[in-house]
């Protein structure tokens, strides 16, 4: 468990370096009414919506 926590910590640090917005938006994570409030999100319907949008997007991508 300690190893996993250490790996997760390094992953978070790496993500923050790659995406500076994480640090500035972090205080909003899991706050009701923000873009980062996932408590009311239905994951199965979100997954289905993502798959549908990806399928639609492939129609518009030109082959190289």
C-alpha positions as a LaTeX table, in Angstrom:
\begin{tabular}{lrrr}
\hline
Residue & $x$ (\AA) & $y$ (\AA) & $z$ (\AA) \\
\hline
Unk1 & 0.00 & 0.00 & 0.00 \\
Unk2 & 2.84 & 2.39 & 0.79 \\
Unk3 & 4.38 & 1.71 & $-2.61$ \\
Unk4 & 1.07 & 2.46 & $-4.35$ \\
Unk5 & 0.70 & 5.74 & $-2.43$ \\
Unk6 & 4.21 & 6.74 & $-3.42$ \\
Unk7 & 3.53 & 5.95 & $-7.07$ \\
Unk8 & 0.26 & 7.88 & $-6.96$ \\
Unk9 & 2.04 & 10.86 & $-5.45$ \\
Unk10 & 4.60 & 10.84 & $-8.26$ \\
Unk11 & 1.83 & 10.56 & $-10.83$ \\
Unk12 & 0.04 & 13.58 & $-9.35$ \\
Unk13 & 3.26 & 15.61 & $-9.35$ \\
Unk14 & 3.94 & 14.67 & $-12.97$ \\
Unk15 & 0.40 & 15.61 & $-14.00$ \\
Unk16 & 0.69 & 18.96 & $-12.23$ \\
Unk17 & 3.93 & 19.67 & $-14.07$ \\
Unk18 & 2.38 & 18.73 & $-17.41$ \\
Unk19 & $-0.89$ & 20.58 & $-16.77$ \\
Unk20 & $-0.39$ & 23.75 & $-14.68$ \\
Unk21 & $-4.14$ & 24.43 & $-14.62$ \\
Unk22 & $-4.52$ & 21.59 & $-12.10$ \\
Unk23 & $-2.82$ & 23.60 & $-9.39$ \\
Unk24 & $-4.96$ & 26.69 & $-9.97$ \\
Unk25 & $-8.22$ & 24.73 & $-10.18$ \\
Unk26 & $-7.46$ & 22.19 & $-7.44$ \\
Unk27 & $-9.50$ & 24.01 & $-4.78$ \\
Unk28 & $-12.62$ & 23.47 & $-6.91$ \\
Unk29 & $-12.30$ & 19.68 & $-7.17$ \\
Unk30 & $-15.36$ & 17.89 & $-5.73$ \\
Unk31 & $-17.08$ & 21.18 & $-4.83$ \\
Unk32 & $-20.81$ & 21.24 & $-5.56$ \\
Unk33 & $-21.82$ & 23.38 & $-8.52$ \\
Unk34 & $-18.36$ & 23.52 & $-10.10$ \\
Unk35 & $-17.12$ & 21.91 & $-13.29$ \\
Unk36 & $-15.34$ & 19.40 & $-11.04$ \\
Unk37 & $-18.42$ & 18.21 & $-9.14$ \\
Unk38 & $-18.71$ & 14.61 & $-10.27$ \\
Unk39 & $-21.04$ & 13.45 & $-7.50$ \\
Unk40 & $-24.11$ & 13.75 & $-9.71$ \\
Unk41 & $-22.49$ & 12.39 & $-12.87$ \\
Unk42 & $-23.81$ & 9.10 & $-14.20$ \\
Unk43 & $-20.69$ & 7.32 & $-15.39$ \\
Unk44 & $-22.36$ & 4.73 & $-17.60$ \\
Unk45 & $-24.30$ & 7.34 & $-19.56$ \\
Unk46 & $-21.16$ & 9.50 & $-19.79$ \\
Unk47 & $-19.21$ & 6.53 & $-21.17$ \\
Unk48 & $-21.91$ & 5.88 & $-23.76$ \\
Unk49 & $-21.97$ & 9.54 & $-24.74$ \\
Unk50 & $-18.19$ & 9.55 & $-25.14$ \\
Unk51 & $-18.30$ & 6.48 & $-27.37$ \\
Unk52 & $-21.01$ & 8.06 & $-29.50$ \\
Unk53 & $-19.06$ & 11.31 & $-29.87$ \\
Unk54 & $-15.86$ & 9.44 & $-30.74$ \\
Unk55 & $-17.72$ & 7.50 & $-33.44$ \\
Unk56 & $-19.14$ & 10.74 & $-34.83$ \\
Unk57 & $-15.73$ & 12.39 & $-34.76$ \\
Unk58 & $-14.17$ & 9.56 & $-36.77$ \\
Unk59 & $-16.53$ & 10.40 & $-39.62$ \\
Unk60 & $-14.91$ & 13.82 & $-39.96$ \\
Unk61 & $-11.25$ & 12.86 & $-39.63$ \\
Unk62 & $-9.48$ & 12.68 & $-42.96$ \\
Unk63 & $-7.08$ & 9.80 & $-43.47$ \\
Unk64 & $-3.45$ & 10.87 & $-43.87$ \\
\hline
\end{tabular}
